Amino acid sequence: MKFLVIGAGLAGITIANDLLKKGHEVIIVDSGLFKAKQDDSHVYLKKSFNLNYTNGIGIGGTTNFWDSGLTCLSDSNYYKGYSDSQKIVLNSLRDNYYIKALKLILGKNADLISQFLINPDKDILNIFYPKKIYKPKLDNNIKIFVESQVLSINNDDKCVYIEIMSDGKIFTINGDFLIFCAGGLGSPGLIKKFFPNMSSWVGHYLVDHPINFFGKIILKKNSIKNIIFKYPFGIIRSGFIIKSPVTGLRHVFFLRPTFDKKIRKSILQKKLIAINNYKNKKYIKLLFNLIDLDILSDALFTKFNISFSNRYYSVFGMIDQSENFNNSIDYEDNKKIITWDITNINYNDFIFNLRKFFIDKKITFLENNLNYQELSSAAHYSNTCKIGDDIKNGVVDLNLQLFGSSNIFICDGSVVPKIGAINTGLTIVALSLRLSDFLNNKAKYNRDE
Ligand SMILES: Cc1cc2nc3c(=O)[nH]c(=O)nc-3n(C[C@H](O)[C@H](O)[C@H](O)COP(=O)(O)OP(=O)(O)OC[C@H]3O[C@@H](n4cnc5c(N)ncnc54)[C@H](O)[C@@H]3O)c2cc1C
């Protein structure tokens, strides 16, 4: 069978490679370049969030900017408020696809960490950072059109035809199935454009989780355990889930090694230069001037295992958000307009419960004087083509099939349900492998008919 895929990011590449392995032909169309660049064509309404990275355009998509933190959306307590179809999808990822996704990324090492990621303690969220960063690579046998725009889409029960503009020329390509993989901000745009009467839900319920450093703590011996597990092939960080009894939201914070605030910046600099054998003196000085020291100490620890203190930790929070119809992605003159309001309620809920956590543990929390408009997006844009039980409450069904069509599917961040405080990459890989299996079975069935 022949598959057309729009978007060569994390989902597009995973699906294309897997379908090719199963003996199918795949053609990909992407609007970006072979070497992805940052897309900053976004306009944020209401709040001026601090956004350094937004959307990756081109091969590899947003993963070109990521740290490769891997985590699962797998805790069944988390399912409250999800539709029946979303629950079925998430359960099937947990039972069948997270392990496959981890194996694809980590090979045999997947078995060693899967127990921590897939069935974590109910109050702990584990994120795995592999030493070798995983970036998706497209198989050379897959035909790809880059810097190409989709001009029209037509389909009947048997075939999908898309007209594209590539290298100044217009082509019509056809396939048995079409899969949108243009990301949490890209796919809703394409669906709105080519299926204007589809569902009023397209582009709505945009979720992400605002992030930032919220302060510091000095850890007393044994007051909190299991912050970090080290492996030769990476580290697992354990985040603490703080469940709000009032809103039911499940915020997370991580403790990240930082420096002793009594030590001066210049001493830290000298120490690092000495550790580095004076090789990258200029570079290290530049880093100290450019990057926030909390972020720098964390990066030095994660990447090079250099830490300045085992008592001082910064508190890095990821705030869960209520699902809100008005949080949306829209388009005006090719500019993406994002309305993404965190709300005071969600922010205060997080801060209140964070303070309470430390008070209960008798740990002094040296809080930053942070305003909630200073939070950053985590670039985990999700839920904009919501999985629903029917067209009245969603855009795709539990097989990620566009409602009302037999051969059009969506698979990327846009179908990932409300995420709380998890990184979305591994869920997107798991969803892609699941859809590939489903389409392979469907293709076999269609052939046998
Ligand atoms: C700085 C940063 C750090 C991150 N860190 C992590 C992390 O540690 N762990 C984690 O799990 N996740 C992380 N993420 C998020 C993760 O990268 C994304 O969730 C994931 O890559 C999204 O995959 P996707 O397939 O949905 O979309 P993308 O990978 O963004 O791919 C979308 C593709 O579609 C193409 N496209 C868009 N519009 C069109 C169009 N109209 N026509 C044709 N093609 C189009 C784009 O060029 C791109 O290739 C991070 C993201 C950023 C920005």
The ligand as an SDF file (V2000), in Angstrom:
LIG
                    3D

 53 58  0  0  0  0  0  0  0  0999 V2000
   13.3530   23.2560   23.1460 C   0  0  0  0  0  0  0  0  0  0  0  0
   12.5060   22.0320   23.1610 C   0  0  0  0  0  0  0  0  0  0  0  0
   12.8240   21.0110   24.0460 C   0  0  0  0  0  0  0  0  0  0  0  0
   12.0440   19.8660   24.0890 C   0  0  0  0  0  0  0  0  0  0  0  0
   12.4290   18.8700   24.9190 N   0  0  0  0  0  0  0  0  0  0  0  0
   11.7280   17.7250   24.9430 C   0  0  0  0  0  0  0  0  0  0  0  0
   12.1470   16.6560   25.7660 C   0  0  0  0  0  0  0  0  0  0  0  0
   13.1580   16.7160   26.4520 O   0  0  0  0  0  0  0  0  0  0  0  0
   11.3780   15.5390   25.7700 N   0  0  0  0  0  0  0  0  0  0  0  0
   10.2480   15.4210   25.0150 C   0  0  0  0  0  0  0  0  0  0  0  0
    9.5870   14.3860   25.0730 O   0  0  0  0  0  0  0  0  0  0  0  0
    9.8330   16.4220   24.2260 N   0  0  0  0  0  0  0  0  0  0  0  0
   10.5580   17.5560   24.1620 C   0  0  0  0  0  0  0  0  0  0  0  0
   10.1530   18.5900   23.3360 N   0  0  0  0  0  0  0  0  0  0  0  0
    8.9080   18.4220   22.5880 C   0  0  0  0  0  0  0  0  0  0  0  0
    9.0590   17.4950   21.4040 C   0  0  0  0  0  0  0  0  0  0  0  0
   10.1560   17.9220   20.6350 O   0  0  0  0  0  0  0  0  0  0  0  0
    7.7680   17.5430   20.6060 C   0  0  0  0  0  0  0  0  0  0  0  0
    6.7040   17.1350   21.4330 O   0  0  0  0  0  0  0  0  0  0  0  0
    7.7760   16.5930   19.4090 C   0  0  0  0  0  0  0  0  0  0  0  0
    8.9350   16.7000   18.6380 O   0  0  0  0  0  0  0  0  0  0  0  0
    6.5830   16.9180   18.5520 C   0  0  0  0  0  0  0  0  0  0  0  0
    6.5340   15.9930   17.5080 O   0  0  0  0  0  0  0  0  0  0  0  0
    5.4720   16.1590   16.3500 P   0  0  0  0  0  0  0  0  0  0  0  0
    5.6910   15.0350   15.3910 O   0  0  0  0  0  0  0  0  0  0  0  0
    4.1360   16.3860   16.9320 O   0  0  0  0  0  0  0  0  0  0  0  0
    5.8440   17.5560   15.6580 O   0  0  0  0  0  0  0  0  0  0  0  0
    7.2210   18.1160   15.1230 P   0  0  0  0  0  0  0  0  0  0  0  0
    8.3680   17.2500   15.5220 O   0  0  0  0  0  0  0  0  0  0  0  0
    7.2590   19.5440   15.5070 O   0  0  0  0  0  0  0  0  0  0  0  0
    7.0880   17.9770   13.5380 O   0  0  0  0  0  0  0  0  0  0  0  0
    6.1960   18.7000   12.7680 C   0  0  0  0  0  0  0  0  0  0  0  0
    6.6990   18.6470   11.3290 C   0  0  0  0  0  0  0  0  0  0  0  0
    5.6740   19.1170   10.4760 O   0  0  0  0  0  0  0  0  0  0  0  0
    6.1850   20.0600    9.5570 C   0  0  0  0  0  0  0  0  0  0  0  0
    5.0890   20.9630    9.2170 N   0  0  0  0  0  0  0  0  0  0  0  0
    4.4940   21.8760    9.9990 C   0  0  0  0  0  0  0  0  0  0  0  0
    3.5080   22.5130    9.3220 N   0  0  0  0  0  0  0  0  0  0  0  0
    3.4830   21.9630    8.0740 C   0  0  0  0  0  0  0  0  0  0  0  0
    2.6870   22.2000    6.9120 C   0  0  0  0  0  0  0  0  0  0  0  0
    1.7190   23.1160    6.8780 N   0  0  0  0  0  0  0  0  0  0  0  0
    2.9520   21.4600    5.7990 N   0  0  0  0  0  0  0  0  0  0  0  0
    3.9310   20.5240    5.8030 C   0  0  0  0  0  0  0  0  0  0  0  0
    4.7130   20.2790    6.8720 N   0  0  0  0  0  0  0  0  0  0  0  0
    4.4840   20.9770    7.9950 C   0  0  0  0  0  0  0  0  0  0  0  0
    7.3490   20.7000   10.3050 C   0  0  0  0  0  0  0  0  0  0  0  0
    8.3090   21.2510    9.4070 O   0  0  0  0  0  0  0  0  0  0  0  0
    7.9260   19.5340   11.0940 C   0  0  0  0  0  0  0  0  0  0  0  0
    8.8600   18.7950   10.3740 O   0  0  0  0  0  0  0  0  0  0  0  0
   10.9050   19.7420   23.2470 C   0  0  0  0  0  0  0  0  0  0  0  0
   10.5820   20.7590   22.3480 C   0  0  0  0  0  0  0  0  0  0  0  0
   11.3820   21.8940   22.2850 C   0  0  0  0  0  0  0  0  0  0  0  0
   11.0290   22.9690   21.3090 C   0  0  0  0  0  0  0  0  0  0  0  0
  1  2  1  0
  2  3  1  0
  2 52  2  0
  3  4  2  0
  4  5  1  0
  4 50  1  0
  5  6  2  0
  6  7  1  0
  6 13  1  0
  7  8  2  0
  7  9  1  0
  9 10  1  0
 10 11  2  0
 10 12  1  0
 12 13  2  0
 13 14  1  0
 14 15  1  0
 14 50  1  0
 15 16  1  0
 16 17  1  0
 16 18  1  0
 18 19  1  0
 18 20  1  0
 20 21  1  0
 20 22  1  0
 22 23  1  0
 23 24  1  0
 24 25  2  0
 24 26  1  0
 24 27  1  0
 27 28  1  0
 28 29  2  0
 28 30  1  0
 28 31  1  0
 31 32  1  0
 32 33  1  0
 33 34  1  0
 33 48  1  0
 34 35  1  0
 35 36  1  0
 35 46  1  0
 36 37  1  0
 36 45  1  0
 37 38  2  0
 38 39  1  0
 39 40  1  0
 39 45  2  0
 40 41  1  0
 40 42  2  0
 42 43  1  0
 43 44  2  0
 44 45  1  0
 46 47  1  0
 46 48  1  0
 48 49  1  0
 50 51  2  0
 51 52  1  0
 52 53  1  0
M  END
$$$$
